[in-house]
């Protein structure tokens, strides 16, 4: 994507600013709805659907897929990609660093601020994590990582670009769906994680590409 080899243009700054504003507004609205229990029926209906489609093949698939959103996987990958791709893509380290770590820190801060309990509608396939449920850290981390990687590396329409884009979308959606299939997150937790990732992606682009950092 040629944009990331240049400074941000006024039109691009406007676009990312609008996306940032919409994502922040959507996140605040989501938090208010959850605090007032307005989305409980939606959360329960979606988790009930995932419970109904449960089978051994999907158990194995989603149990494996969910690890791609874990820091145990993403942290080593972050280090390797930063070491090898920083020389080829301008501002790679700054963009990925601000966007990814901003997402991680914000997600965990909000978890312990909001203290939402994990779902208990159906038995979880794996042991329930001990940290609070909202937002989904796995979802936030994988969406931030894949979205930033796509924005930095994608170079335009081509077969390779299409395969690269499809693979990243598949991974991000796979992790997000796995958190609900495994019954460890409500759908609204997953949605919140995605919104935090979008917010920090926009912040990283606006800060780095506007020349605010040396």
Secondary structure, 3 states (H helix, E strand, C coil): CHHHHCCCCHHHHHHHHHHHHHHHHHHHHHHHHHHCCCCHHHHHHHHHHHHHCCCHHHHHHHHHHHHHHCHHHHHHHHHHHHHHHCCCCCCHHHHHHHHHHHHHHHHHHHHHHHCCCCCCCCCCCCCCCCCCCCCCHHHHHHHHHHHHHHHHHCCCCCHHHHHHHHHHHHHHHHHHHHHHHCCCCCHHHHHHHHHHHHHHHHHHHHHHHCCCCC
